[in-house]
């Protein structure tokens, strides 16, 4: 039985499969998306090295889109957004909020992101690549 691929080996395999990598962070390789030719962004889709490989998707809502809603309701919006992923076997792993601060004034919060991490184990690299292709098609952010 061979050892699971390292993040660097995963990165190489993903590039060969046609994905663009945003960054490698710890044991995760984060895929990129390009909304415009000269702009590269975190897609919210990643793969975690290990045994088994795990495809992960971060879905989110932004508080400025729902300024008068309670936190629980904003998270419910994210869970509705996740319906296709849940139907495909992804499970909720973690729900968090993160403050987006003003780069010029760290004391000033510009927005709050309500993020839920969903994950699905993959039995092989080929299965993980298929899941990554699926995950890249999903809408990752709720709309107002």
C-alpha positions in Angstrom: 0.0 0.0 0.0 1.5 3.4 -1.0 1.7 6.4 1.2 -0.9 9.1 0.7 0.2 12.0 -1.5 1.9 15.0 0.1 0.4 18.5 -0.5 3.1 19.2 -3.0 2.4 15.9 -4.9 -1.3 16.8 -4.8 -0.6 20.3 -6.2 1.3 18.8 -9.1 -1.4 16.3 -9.9 -4.1 19.0 -9.7 -2.2 21.3 -12.1 -1.8 18.3 -14.5 -5.6 17.7 -14.2 -6.2 21.3 -15.3 -6.8 23.1 -12.0 -5.2 26.3 -11.0 -3.8 26.4 -7.5 -4.3 29.5 -5.3 -2.1 28.4 -2.5 -1.0 25.5 -0.3 -1.7 26.0 3.4 -0.6 23.2 5.7 -2.0 19.9 4.5 -4.5 21.7 2.2 -4.2 22.7 -1.4 -6.6 25.6 -2.2 -7.9 25.9 -5.7 -8.2 29.2 -7.5 -10.8 30.8 -9.7 -10.3 33.6 -12.2 -13.3 35.9 -12.5 -11.2 38.0 -14.9 -8.0 37.3 -16.8 -5.9 39.4 -14.4 -7.6 38.4 -11.2 -7.0 35.2 -9.2 -9.1 34.4 -6.1 -9.6 31.6 -3.6 -12.4 29.5 -5.0 -13.5 28.1 -1.6 -12.6 24.6 -2.9 -9.7 22.7 -1.4 -8.4 19.2 -0.9 -6.8 18.0 2.2 -3.9 15.5 2.0 -4.0 12.5 4.2 -5.7 9.1 4.3 -8.3 9.5 3.0 -8.1 12.5 0.8 -10.8 15.0 1.7 -12.5 17.5 -0.7 -13.6 20.6 1.2 -15.9 23.5 0.3 -16.3 26.7 2.1 -19.7 28.4 1.5 -20.6 31.8 2.9 -22.9 34.7 3.3 -21.8 38.2 3.9 -23.6 40.3 6.6 -23.8 43.4 4.5 -26.2 41.5 2.2 -28.5 40.7 5.2 -27.9 43.5 7.7 -31.1 43.1 9.7 -31.1 39.3 10.0 -30.0 37.3 13.0 -26.9 35.3 12.8 -28.8 32.0 12.9 -30.9 33.0 9.9 -27.8 34.1 7.9 -26.3 30.6 8.6 -29.5 29.1 7.4 -29.1 30.9 4.1 -25.6 29.3 3.7 -27.1 25.9 4.5 -29.7 26.3 1.8 -26.9 27.2 -0.6 -25.3 23.9 0.3 -28.2 21.7 -0.8 -26.6 20.3 -3.9 -23.4 19.6 -2.0 -25.3 17.8 0.8 -27.2 15.8 -1.7 -23.9 14.7 -3.2 -22.7 13.5 0.2 -20.9 16.4 1.7 -21.3 16.9 5.4 -21.1 20.1 7.5 -17.9 20.2 9.5 -17.7 23.7 11.0 -19.7 26.9 11.0 -17.8 30.1 11.8 -17.9 33.9 11.5 -15.0 36.0 10.6 -14.7 39.8 10.7 -13.4 41.6 7.7 -11.5 44.6 9.0 -10.5 47.8 7.3 -6.8 47.5 6.1 -6.2 51.1 7.3 -7.9 50.7 10.6 -7.9 47.2 12.2 -10.4 48.4 14.8 -13.1 49.0 12.1 -15.1 46.0 10.9 -16.2 46.3 7.3 -18.2 43.1 7.1 -18.8 39.7 8.7 -18.5 36.5 6.8 -20.7 33.6 7.9 -18.9 30.5 6.6 -19.7 26.8 6.7 -17.1 24.2 5.8 -18.5 21.0 4.1 -16.3 18.0 3.4 -16.4 14.6 1.6 -13.8 11.9 1.7 -12.4 10.5 -1.5 -11.2 6.9 -1.9 -8.6 7.9 -4.6 -7.0 10.8 -6.3 -9.3 10.2 -9.4 -12.4 10.3 -7.2 -11.1 13.5 -5.5 -10.5 15.1 -8.9 -14.1 14.3 -9.9 -15.4 15.8 -6.6 -13.2 18.9 -7.1 -14.7 19.4 -10.6 -18.2 19.1 -9.1 -17.3 21.5 -6.2 -16.0 24.1 -8.6 -19.4 24.3 -10.3 -21.2 25.2 -7.1 -22.2 28.7 -6.1 -20.2 29.5 -3.0 -21.7 32.7 -1.8 -25.3 33.6 -1.1 -26.8 36.6 -2.9 -28.9 39.3 -1.4 
